[in-house]
Amino acid sequence: MKSLNLQDKEFDLQSDSFDHFVRVDHVFIASKISSHDQIKELERYHITKAIDVKEIHETEFSDEEAFKGSSIEYIHFPISKVENIKFEELLALNQLIENSSGKVLIYCMSGNRVSALLALISCFVKGHPKNRALSFSKEVGLIHPDLTKTVSQMITTGRLK
């Protein structure tokens, strides 16, 4: 079992395939998958599990079909609105991350939603201090102003839906 401890971060991953691509511990955070070349690149990083948190209709590209021919296990874990997330959903997402025997990719359209979710997991599930979780979210790619405000309020107040 691997835990997300926010210690080992790599922000300068060289990738022409992704708009956003960073690594924290054994977890890679990325923007959308829209080609088979991206999946081949993920295999070169030895990623064994891909968790897609997009809503199913956000893109025409079939992520599930694209991963079928790869060595990467695909899991669809749709989260439409971070502000409506329940603790049980954060716990389930964290278990998917921790129960992986290898490296994990979590992705959405831009990387913002994933950054928000990992910050919430780090605070509410892992027990990291609020300030650490907030700074972590910005480090790994939370830049959308409304989502940043929402996550900040959730962490500061300690409240989920």
VEXGU-964110 format. One record per residue (C-alpha): residue in one letter; residue number from 1; x negated, y, z. Coordinates in steps of 0.1 Angstrom, whole numbers, always signed. Layout:
// residues N
<rec resn="a" resi="NUM" east="X" north="Y" up="Z"/>
...
// end
This chain:
// residues 161
<rec resn="m" resi="1" east="+0" north="+0" up="+0"/>
<rec resn="k" resi="2" east="-13" north="+34" up="-10"/>
<rec resn="s" resi="3" east="-4" north="+66" up="+7"/>
<rec resn="l" resi="4" east="-3" north="+101" up="-6"/>
<rec resn="n" resi="5" east="-26" north="+120" up="+17"/>
<rec resn="l" resi="6" east="-33" north="+151" up="-5"/>
<rec resn="q" resi="7" east="-71" north="+148" up="+0"/>
<rec resn="d" resi="8" east="-85" north="+139" up="-34"/>
<rec resn="k" resi="9" east="-74" north="+164" up="-61"/>
<rec resn="e" resi="10" east="-84" north="+167" up="-97"/>
<rec resn="f" resi="11" east="-70" north="+196" up="-116"/>
<rec resn="d" resi="12" east="-92" north="+197" up="-147"/>
<rec resn="l" resi="13" east="-82" north="+165" up="-164"/>
<rec resn="q" resi="14" east="-91" north="+167" up="-200"/>
<rec resn="s" resi="15" east="-59" north="+161" up="-220"/>
<rec resn="d" resi="16" east="-48" north="+175" up="-253"/>
<rec resn="s" resi="17" east="-16" north="+154" up="-251"/>
<rec resn="f" resi="18" east="+0" north="+169" up="-220"/>
<rec resn="d" resi="19" east="+9" north="+205" up="-212"/>
<rec resn="h" resi="20" east="+4" north="+197" up="-175"/>
<rec resn="f" resi="21" east="-17" north="+169" up="-162"/>
<rec resn="v" resi="22" east="-33" north="+167" up="-127"/>
<rec resn="r" resi="23" east="-42" north="+140" up="-102"/>
<rec resn="v" resi="24" east="-38" north="+139" up="-64"/>
<rec resn="d" resi="25" east="-51" north="+107" up="-47"/>
<rec resn="h" resi="26" east="-37" north="+78" up="-69"/>
<rec resn="v" resi="27" east="-8" north="+99" up="-83"/>
<rec resn="f" resi="28" east="-9" north="+116" up="-116"/>
<rec resn="i" resi="29" east="+15" north="+145" up="-123"/>
<rec resn="a" resi="30" east="+25" north="+153" up="-159"/>
<rec resn="s" resi="31" east="+48" north="+170" up="-182"/>
<rec resn="k" resi="32" east="+71" north="+151" up="-206"/>
<rec resn="i" resi="33" east="+61" north="+120" up="-226"/>
<rec resn="s" resi="34" east="+69" north="+126" up="-263"/>
<rec resn="s" resi="35" east="+45" north="+103" up="-281"/>
<rec resn="h" resi="36" east="+30" north="+69" up="-281"/>
<rec resn="d" resi="37" east="-5" north="+85" up="-280"/>
<rec resn="q" resi="38" east="+3" north="+99" up="-246"/>
<rec resn="i" resi="39" east="+11" north="+64" up="-233"/>
<rec resn="k" resi="40" east="-22" north="+52" up="-247"/>
<rec resn="e" resi="41" east="-40" north="+80" up="-229"/>
<rec resn="l" resi="42" east="-23" north="+70" up="-197"/>
<rec resn="e" resi="43" east="-35" north="+34" up="-202"/>
<rec resn="r" resi="44" east="-71" north="+47" up="-205"/>
<rec resn="y" resi="45" east="-66" north="+63" up="-170"/>
<rec resn="h" resi="46" east="-56" north="+28" up="-158"/>
<rec resn="i" resi="47" east="-21" north="+39" up="-147"/>
<rec resn="t" resi="48" east="+1" north="+9" up="-139"/>
<rec resn="k" resi="49" east="+34" north="+26" up="-131"/>
<rec resn="a" resi="50" east="+52" north="+56" up="-146"/>
<rec resn="i" resi="51" east="+81" north="+72" up="-128"/>
<rec resn="d" resi="52" east="+103" north="+94" up="-149"/>
<rec resn="v" resi="53" east="+124" north="+118" up="-128"/>
<rec resn="k" resi="54" east="+140" north="+135" up="-158"/>
<rec resn="e" resi="55" east="+177" north="+133" up="-164"/>
<rec resn="i" resi="56" east="+183" north="+107" up="-192"/>
<rec resn="h" resi="57" east="+195" north="+132" up="-218"/>
<rec resn="e" resi="58" east="+167" north="+158" up="-214"/>
<rec resn="t" resi="59" east="+148" north="+146" up="-245"/>
<rec resn="e" resi="60" east="+154" north="+127" up="-277"/>
<rec resn="f" resi="61" east="+123" north="+105" up="-272"/>
<rec resn="s" resi="62" east="+132" north="+72" up="-256"/>
<rec resn="d" resi="63" east="+106" north="+69" up="-228"/>
<rec resn="e" resi="64" east="+118" north="+35" up="-217"/>
<rec resn="e" resi="65" east="+114" north="+21" up="-253"/>
<rec resn="a" resi="66" east="+80" north="+37" up="-257"/>
<rec resn="f" resi="67" east="+66" north="+21" up="-225"/>
<rec resn="k" resi="68" east="+79" north="-14" up="-234"/>
<rec resn="g" resi="69" east="+48" north="-22" up="-255"/>
<rec resn="s" resi="70" east="+24" north="-9" up="-229"/>
<rec resn="s" resi="71" east="+8" north="-22" up="-198"/>
<rec resn="i" resi="72" east="+26" north="+4" up="-177"/>
<rec resn="e" resi="73" east="+57" north="-4" up="-158"/>
<rec resn="y" resi="74" east="+84" north="+23" up="-165"/>
<rec resn="i" resi="75" east="+109" north="+33" up="-138"/>
<rec resn="h" resi="76" east="+136" north="+59" up="-144"/>
<rec resn="f" resi="77" east="+144" north="+77" up="-111"/>
<rec resn="p" resi="78" east="+166" north="+107" up="-123"/>
<rec resn="i" resi="79" east="+166" north="+138" up="-101"/>
<rec resn="s" resi="80" east="+187" north="+166" up="-117"/>
<rec resn="k" resi="81" east="+185" north="+192" up="-90"/>
<rec resn="v" resi="82" east="+158" north="+193" up="-63"/>
<rec resn="e" resi="83" east="+180" north="+214" up="-41"/>
<rec resn="n" resi="84" east="+205" north="+185" up="-39"/>
<rec resn="i" resi="85" east="+180" north="+158" up="-29"/>
<rec resn="k" resi="86" east="+187" north="+136" up="+0"/>
<rec resn="f" resi="87" east="+162" north="+123" up="+25"/>
<rec resn="e" resi="88" east="+170" north="+87" up="+13"/>
<rec resn="e" resi="89" east="+160" north="+96" up="-22"/>
<rec resn="l" resi="90" east="+127" north="+111" up="-11"/>
<rec resn="l" resi="91" east="+121" north="+80" up="+10"/>
<rec resn="a" resi="92" east="+128" north="+57" up="-20"/>
<rec resn="l" resi="93" east="+106" north="+78" up="-43"/>
<rec resn="n" resi="94" east="+78" north="+76" up="-17"/>
<rec resn="q" resi="95" east="+82" north="+39" up="-15"/>
<rec resn="l" resi="96" east="+78" north="+35" up="-53"/>
<rec resn="i" resi="97" east="+46" north="+55" up="-50"/>
<rec resn="e" resi="98" east="+32" north="+36" up="-19"/>
<rec resn="n" resi="99" east="+42" north="+1" up="-31"/>
<rec resn="s" resi="100" east="+22" north="+5" up="-63"/>
<rec resn="s" resi="101" east="-8" north="-17" up="-66"/>
<rec resn="g" resi="102" east="-25" north="+9" up="-89"/>
<rec resn="k" resi="103" east="-24" north="+44" up="-102"/>
<rec resn="v" resi="104" east="+10" north="+60" up="-106"/>
<rec resn="l" resi="105" east="+23" north="+87" up="-130"/>
<rec resn="i" resi="106" east="+52" north="+108" up="-120"/>
<rec resn="y" resi="107" east="+66" north="+131" up="-147"/>
<rec resn="c" resi="108" east="+94" north="+154" up="-158"/>
<rec resn="m" resi="109" east="+97" north="+180" up="-185"/>
<rec resn="s" resi="110" east="+72" north="+205" up="-172"/>
<rec resn="g" resi="111" east="+57" north="+191" up="-140"/>
<rec resn="n" resi="112" east="+76" north="+216" up="-118"/>
<rec resn="r" resi="113" east="+102" north="+192" up="-105"/>
<rec resn="v" resi="114" east="+75" north="+166" up="-98"/>
<rec resn="s" resi="115" east="+54" north="+191" up="-79"/>
<rec resn="a" resi="116" east="+85" north="+201" up="-59"/>
<rec resn="l" resi="117" east="+94" north="+165" up="-51"/>
<rec resn="l" resi="118" east="+59" north="+156" up="-39"/>
<rec resn="a" resi="119" east="+58" north="+187" up="-17"/>
<rec resn="l" resi="120" east="+91" north="+176" up="-1"/>
<rec resn="i" resi="121" east="+78" north="+141" up="+3"/>
<rec resn="s" resi="122" east="+46" north="+153" up="+19"/>
<rec resn="c" resi="123" east="+65" north="+174" up="+44"/>
<rec resn="f" resi="124" east="+97" north="+154" up="+52"/>
<rec resn="v" resi="125" east="+85" north="+118" up="+47"/>
<rec resn="k" resi="126" east="+47" north="+120" up="+54"/>
<rec resn="g" resi="127" east="+49" north="+147" up="+81"/>
<rec resn="h" resi="128" east="+23" north="+170" up="+66"/>
<rec resn="p" resi="129" east="+25" north="+206" up="+80"/>
<rec resn="k" resi="130" east="+49" north="+229" up="+62"/>
<rec resn="n" resi="131" east="+22" north="+253" up="+51"/>
<rec resn="r" resi="132" east="+1" north="+225" up="+37"/>
<rec resn="a" resi="133" east="+31" north="+211" up="+18"/>
<rec resn="l" resi="134" east="+39" north="+245" up="+3"/>
<rec resn="s" resi="135" east="+3" north="+252" up="-8"/>
<rec resn="f" resi="136" east="+1" north="+217" up="-22"/>
<rec resn="s" resi="137" east="+32" north="+223" up="-44"/>
<rec resn="k" resi="138" east="+16" north="+254" up="-59"/>
<rec resn="e" resi="139" east="-18" north="+237" up="-64"/>
<rec resn="v" resi="140" east="-3" north="+208" up="-84"/>
<rec resn="g" resi="141" east="+19" north="+229" up="-106"/>
<rec resn="l" resi="142" east="+50" north="+244" up="-91"/>
<rec resn="i" resi="143" east="+53" north="+277" up="-109"/>
<rec resn="h" resi="144" east="+90" north="+281" up="-117"/>
<rec resn="p" resi="145" east="+101" north="+311" up="-95"/>
<rec resn="d" resi="146" east="+136" north="+298" up="-86"/>
<rec resn="l" resi="147" east="+124" north="+263" up="-78"/>
<rec resn="t" resi="148" east="+95" north="+277" up="-58"/>
<rec resn="k" resi="149" east="+119" north="+297" up="-37"/>
<rec resn="t" resi="150" east="+142" north="+267" up="-32"/>
<rec resn="v" resi="151" east="+114" north="+244" up="-21"/>
<rec resn="s" resi="152" east="+100" north="+271" up="+2"/>
<rec resn="q" resi="153" east="+134" north="+275" up="+18"/>
<rec resn="m" resi="154" east="+139" north="+238" up="+22"/>
<rec resn="i" resi="155" east="+105" north="+232" up="+38"/>
<rec resn="t" resi="156" east="+106" north="+264" up="+60"/>
<rec resn="t" resi="157" east="+141" north="+255" up="+73"/>
<rec resn="g" resi="158" east="+134" north="+218" up="+75"/>
<rec resn="r" resi="159" east="+167" north="+211" up="+58"/>
<rec resn="l" resi="160" east="+177" north="+187" up="+30"/>
<rec resn="k" resi="161" east="+212" north="+180" up="+17"/>
// end
